Amino acid sequence: MTELAFVKGHGTRNDFVLFDDRDNKFDLTSDLVRKLADRHAGIGADGVIRVVASRYIDEGAEILKSEPHATWFMDYRNADGSIAQMCGNGVRVFAAYLEALGLVSFSGGETITIGTRAGARTVSKQDGWYRVGMGTWSMPYATQAETSGYDATVTCTGLEPETSPRPGLSVDMGNPHTVIVVESTEQLRAINLQVAPHVEPVPPHGTNVEIVVPLNTTHAVNGHTQGHIAMRVHERGVGETQSCGTGACAAAAAVRYWAHAQHDDNSTPVPDSWLVDVPGGQVQVDFADDYVWLSGPATLVAHGTAHIELL
């Protein structure tokens, strides 16, 4: 019987099965990912993450040409077995797993670099939270967004009136997102995300959908105002999850963009730091122009052995 040693971890309850295959000897098939992620017949997770040396992965080897310290590659798969470019919560949990394996250390305040299919990502650790340099965000349909304020429409089950699509903003965080805003936390709770939101035009490679409500609270941090939003997310290939790291970044980026558009005279400063409440907890998103950092917890909760032939 083939056995697979694994660790279970989560970042604000966005949960993952992780395993160490640093020498690239394991055949991680889509079928096996689905079985491991199954919450009734498997271990259960939003995704599966494999640790592998970057030199064994084409994307990782390419990253090593410009980032020679990106020794380890995060091979991430969605629960449905599909390959994903990036996962912001997954990066933090991946870093915590590398730390537990003794492959990296943050004890001296080090910043590490890891490879992902969305490119190299830096990770540091402070006060128990992991801070990830997520790279730049962008709007794939910027011209339309700048003209109309939106570039897509989204219809959600349970969001009244259901026949009235909401304007959405497409945001690229290395993976695709579409963000809409609702008026209240009551509306946010009422949405049925067991049914996938309908996005028009239909994204060619699918999209994560974030539903956001701005909260009327701000915080002073080092003399600067910090914004505050709450969100829920429907992830492509997974369904609703308790949290989505890239989704939190996309949501904050969209709200920040819309706020800048409303206050283009600079009369009201728009925060560059945002607290994002998700069903699984809270993360923080910080901006420097178009560059994004994501900070939040990562927890390894269990380890064990999966009997693959029994899945």
N, C-alpha and C positions, 0 to 999 in steps of 0.2 A: 504494500500500500504506500502510495506517495504521500509524504507529509510535508506541510509548509508551515514553518515557524513564522508567526505574525505578531504584530502589535496593533492594538486598537487605540486610536486617538481622535481628538476633536478640537476644533477651534470655534468657540462660541456655538457648540453643538452641531457644527457642520462636521460630520464624522467620516473617518477613513479607516480602511484596513491597510496597514503598511507592512512591507517585508523587505529584507536585505538580500539583494541579488547583485552585490557589488561587482562580481566577476561575470555577469551576464550569462548565466548558465540555465536560467529558467525560462520556459516558453509560456509567457503570459498571454493567453488567448482571450478573445472577447467573451467566449462562452464561460471561461473560468472566472473572469471578472464578474459577470452577471451572477454566477453561483456564489461567489464570495460575498457579494453585496446584497444578496437576497436576505431580507430581514426575518424570514420564517424558516427557510431551509439552509441558510448559510450563516455567516457571521453577522452580516448586516452593516451597510455603510452607504454614504452618498457617493463614495468613490474608492478606488484602489490606487495606492501609490507604491511604486517600486523604487528602491534605492539601487542605482547602477552607476558605475564609473562612466563619466562623460565620454571617454574615448571610445566606448563601445556603441554609442548612439550617434547616428549621422548628425543630428541637430547639435548634440553635445560636442562632438568633435569640431564642428564649425565654430561653436562658441569659444572653444579652447584656443583658437587661433588668435583671438583678440583679448580673451579673458583667461589666461593660463591658470589662474587660481580657482576656476570653476570646475573643481575636481569631480563633484558629484552632480548627477542629473536626476531630476524629479520626473520620473515616468508616470504620468497621471492619466487614469482612465475614469470616465463617468460610470455610474452604476449600470448603465445599459450596455457597457462594453466599448463604447466609442472613445476614441482618443481625444483628449482635451489639451488645448494649448497652455492653459494657465488656471491656477486656483489660488486666490490670495490667502484663504484660510489654510489650504493645503500646504502652501509654502512654509507657513509658521509651524505647522505640525511636522512637516518634513525636517525642518531645522531642529526641532526638539528631538526628533528621532535620531538624526545624525549625532546630536549631542549625547544622547543616551548610549549610542553605539560607540562613543569615544572617537568618532571620525572628525569632529570639530570641537572647538572649545570657545566659550564666550567669557571665560573666567577673568581674562585681562582686558575686557572691553572690546574684544576683537569684532570686526565686521567680516563676515564670510560672504563668498559669492557662490551661487549655485546655478546650474543650468536648467532651463525649462524650454518648452517648445515655443514660448513667446520671447525667448532671449534670456540673457543673464539677469539674475536678481540678487541684490545684496540684502543681508539680514544681520541685524545687531540685536542686542538684548539689554533691556534696562528695566529694573524694578519688576522683574518677572514677566514682562511683556516682550514680545518679539516685534521688531520694527523692520518692515520689508520695503525696500526701494522698488516700487512697482513699475517704474519707467514712466513714459509719457502717455497721457490719454489724448484721444483725438476724436473728431466727429467725421465719420466717413462721408456724410452728405452735408458738409459744412455750408455750402452755398445755399442750399434750400433752407437749412436751419436758420441761417442769418437773415434770409428773406422773410420767412414765415414764422420763425420761432420754434418750428418743429419740422420733422421730416418723415414721420410715420404716424399711424393711428393704431390704438390698441383697444380691443374690446375684452372686458373681463366679466365672467359670470359672477353675479351677485353685486356688481357695481351698478347702481341705478343712475339713469335708465340704461338697461343693458343694450338697448338698440342705439345708444349714442356713444360712438368711439371717442376715446380720449387722445389728445395730441401727445405724441411721444418724441423723445430725442434719442437718436442712435449714438452710442458711445462705444469706442473701441478701446479696450484695456488689454489688448493682446488676444482677447476673445470678445465676441459680440454681445452688446447689451442694448436694450430699449427701455427708457425710463419714462414713467408717467407720474403725475402728481394728483393726489386726491385731497379733499378739503379737511378731512377729520380722521381721527383714529377710529371712530365708529365705522366710517366707510372702509378704512383699511382692514378692519377685522371682518367685515361682512363679505369680503371677496372670497369666492370659492376657487382656490388654486389647485384643487383636485382636477379641475378642468383647465387645460392649457389656455392662456390668453391668446386671442387671435390678433396677429400683427399684420398690418397692410402698409406698404407692399410686403409680401411674404419674403422674409430674409432667405437668401439662397442657401446659407449654411446653418439656418436656425439662429435663435437668439435667446439669451436670458432676458427675462422681463422683471424689472424692479418697479414696485408701486410704492410711492414715497408720500409722506405727509410732513411738511415743515412744522416743527414744534416751536411754540412761542417762548422759548427759553434760550438765553445766551449765557455764556460764561466768559469771565475775564481770565486769560491765560498769558502771563508775562506782559501784561499791559495791552493785549490784543483781544478782540472779540472772537469767541468760538461759537460757530453755528451748531445747530442741533436738529437732526431729522430722525424719523422712524421709517422703517421700510419692511416689506415682505418681498420675497423673490420666488419666481418660478424658473428653475434652471433647466436648460435644454438637456435632454438625455437623463434627467433625474426626476423632475417634478418640483414641488415646493420643498425647500430645505430650511433649516433653522437659521442659516446664515450663509452669506456668499461674500467672500473678501473682495473679489473684483467687482461684484455687484455693489458693495458699499462704496467703493471708489467711484464707480460709474454714477451712482445715485448722487453722491456729493458733488461730483463734477457737473452733472446736469443742473442741479439746483443752484450751484455757484454760477454757472453760465447764464441761467435765466435771471438770476439776481443782478448780475453785471449788466444784462440787457435792459433791465428795468431802471437801473441807476447809472446810466452811461455818463451822467454828469459828475460822477464821483462824489455826490453830496452825501451818500450813505455808504460807508466802507463795507465791502463784502468780505466776510471772513475767509481766511486761507486755511483755517483749521475747523474740522467738523466732527462732532460726536454723532455716531450712527447707531441707533437702537435697532436691533434685529430680534426676532423671537428667541434666539439662543443667547442673548447678552448684549454687549456693547463693544464697538471698535472705534478707533479714531483714524480719520483720514486727513492728511496734511498736504498742502500744495505749495510749490515754488514755481510760479508761472504754470507750465503744463506738466511739470513733473509731480508724481504722486508718491506719498508714503502711506503705508497701512500699518497700524499698530494694534496689537491685541494679544489675548492669551492663547496658549497652546498647551494641551494636556494629554499625556499618555496615560490611559486608564487601565489597560490590561495587556497581557501577552499570553500566547497559547500556541497550540498546534492544530492546524486544519488537516483533516483526512480528505484529500482531494477526491478520492474515488467514491466517497460517501456523500459528496455535495450533490 
